[in-house]
């Protein structure tokens, strides 16, 4: 069934599968589930592992104590601080991606890694379109209906906006 979904037969064009990860156990579970259940489909072309880097804020708010009162002051960060934060986000993303790539290699799956700066919801959908992805795989965080409504959900956004089919893997 999975081979039919991904076009696993014949001399068809290469079908690209992308799994979007973050630091959560839910995205790790989605990666493992993908490797266990769709391995035959993803061995024909490299699996793309994607992780969004959070955008760096240039303004930070600090609290200053004035006796029993507090004053909140927005402060612009200096360019060196912003560059340092961006570099740390990139290093962290690359470390997670390398770990995921190692997991794939240990299971005989060739993987490519990709990271972009931006809000995860839009960065994932943009990457899907930019790299002509045929199937997007995501983990579901398990937010309840109220939290998902108030906070938003990356998987829900991607289901509604990605330009390819989206498989949301729910951890039991």
C-alpha positions in Angstrom: 0.0 0.0 0.0 2.8 2.5 0.9 4.6 1.8 -2.3 1.4 2.7 -4.2 1.0 5.9 -2.3 4.6 6.9 -3.0 4.8 5.6 -6.5 7.2 2.8 -5.6 6.9 0.8 -8.8 8.5 1.1 -12.3 10.6 3.8 -13.8 8.6 6.7 -12.6 10.1 10.0 -11.5 11.8 10.2 -8.1 9.3 10.6 -5.3 10.6 12.7 -2.4 9.6 12.1 1.2 10.4 14.7 3.8 10.1 14.2 7.6 10.0 17.4 9.7 11.6 17.1 13.1 12.1 19.2 16.2 13.5 18.4 19.6 10.4 16.6 20.8 9.9 12.9 21.4 6.9 13.1 19.0 9.0 14.0 16.0 11.5 11.3 16.9 8.7 8.8 17.0 7.5 9.9 13.6 11.0 9.4 12.2 11.2 5.9 13.6 7.7 5.1 12.5 8.5 6.2 9.0 11.7 4.1 8.9 9.8 1.0 10.2 6.7 1.3 8.1 7.7 3.0 4.8 11.3 1.8 4.4 10.7 0.1 1.1 9.3 3.3 -0.3 12.1 5.6 0.9 15.1 3.5 -0.1 14.6 4.4 -3.8 15.4 8.1 -3.2 17.0 10.0 -0.3 14.8 10.8 2.6 14.8 14.6 3.3 15.0 15.4 7.1 14.0 19.0 7.8 14.2 21.2 10.9 13.2 24.8 11.2 15.4 27.2 13.2 13.4 29.7 15.2 13.8 33.3 14.0 15.9 35.4 16.2 14.2 38.3 17.9 16.0 41.7 17.8 14.0 43.1 20.8 13.9 41.6 24.2 12.0 42.7 27.2 13.6 42.9 30.6 12.0 43.4 34.0 13.5 46.0 36.3 12.6 45.9 40.0 11.6 49.3 41.5 10.7 48.3 45.1 7.3 46.7 44.9 6.7 47.9 41.3 8.2 46.5 38.2 9.0 48.2 35.0 9.3 46.3 31.7 11.7 47.8 29.2 12.0 46.6 25.6 15.7 46.6 24.7 17.1 46.2 21.2 19.8 43.5 21.1 23.1 44.4 19.6 24.0 42.8 16.3 26.7 40.6 17.8 24.2 39.1 20.3 21.7 38.4 17.5 24.4 36.8 15.3 25.5 34.6 18.3 21.9 33.5 19.0 21.4 32.7 15.3 24.6 30.7 15.2 23.6 28.7 18.3 20.2 28.0 16.7 21.9 26.7 13.6 24.4 24.5 15.6 21.5 23.0 17.6 19.4 22.3 14.4 22.4 20.7 12.7 23.1 18.5 15.7 19.5 17.3 15.7 19.6 16.7 12.0 22.9 14.8 12.2 21.4 12.5 14.9 18.4 11.9 12.8 20.6 11.1 9.8 22.6 8.7 11.9 19.4 6.9 12.9 18.4 6.6 9.2 21.9 5.3 8.3 21.8 2.7 11.0 18.6 1.4 9.4 20.0 1.4 5.9 18.2 4.6 4.7 20.1 7.3 2.9 19.0 10.8 4.1 19.7 14.4 3.3 19.3 17.1 5.9 17.9 20.6 5.4 17.3 23.5 7.8 15.8 26.9 7.3 15.1 29.9 9.5 11.5 30.7 10.2 8.3 29.8 11.9 8.1 26.0 11.8 4.6 25.9 10.2 5.5 28.2 7.2 9.1 27.0 6.9 8.0 23.4 6.5 5.3 24.3 3.9 7.8 26.6 2.0 10.4 23.8 2.0 7.8 21.3 0.7 7.1 23.6 -2.2 10.7 24.7 -2.9 12.0 21.1 -3.0 9.0 19.5 -4.7 8.3 17.1 -1.9 5.7 14.4 -2.6 4.9 13.3 1.0 5.4 15.2 4.2 5.6 13.2 7.5 5.1 15.0 10.9 4.7 13.9 14.5 1.7 15.1 16.4 2.3 16.7 19.8 -0.9 15.5 21.3 -2.3 18.9 22.2 -5.9 18.8 23.2 -8.6 20.5 21.1 -8.6 23.6 23.3 -4.8 24.0 23.3 -4.6 23.3 19.6 -7.2 26.0 19.0 -5.5 28.6 21.2 -1.9 27.8 20.5 -2.1 26.5 17.0 -0.6 23.3 15.7 2.2 22.9 13.2 0.8 19.6 11.9 -2.7 21.1 11.5 -1.2 24.1 9.6 0.7 21.8 7.3 -2.3 19.6 6.6 -4.2 22.7 5.5 -1.4 24.5 3.6 1.3 22.0 2.3 1.3 21.4 -1.4 1.6 17.6 -1.0 -0.1 14.9 1.1 0.7 15.0 4.8 1.1 12.0 7.0 0.7 12.9 10.7 2.1 10.2 13.0 0.5 10.1 16.4 2.4 8.5 19.2 0.2 6.0 21.0 
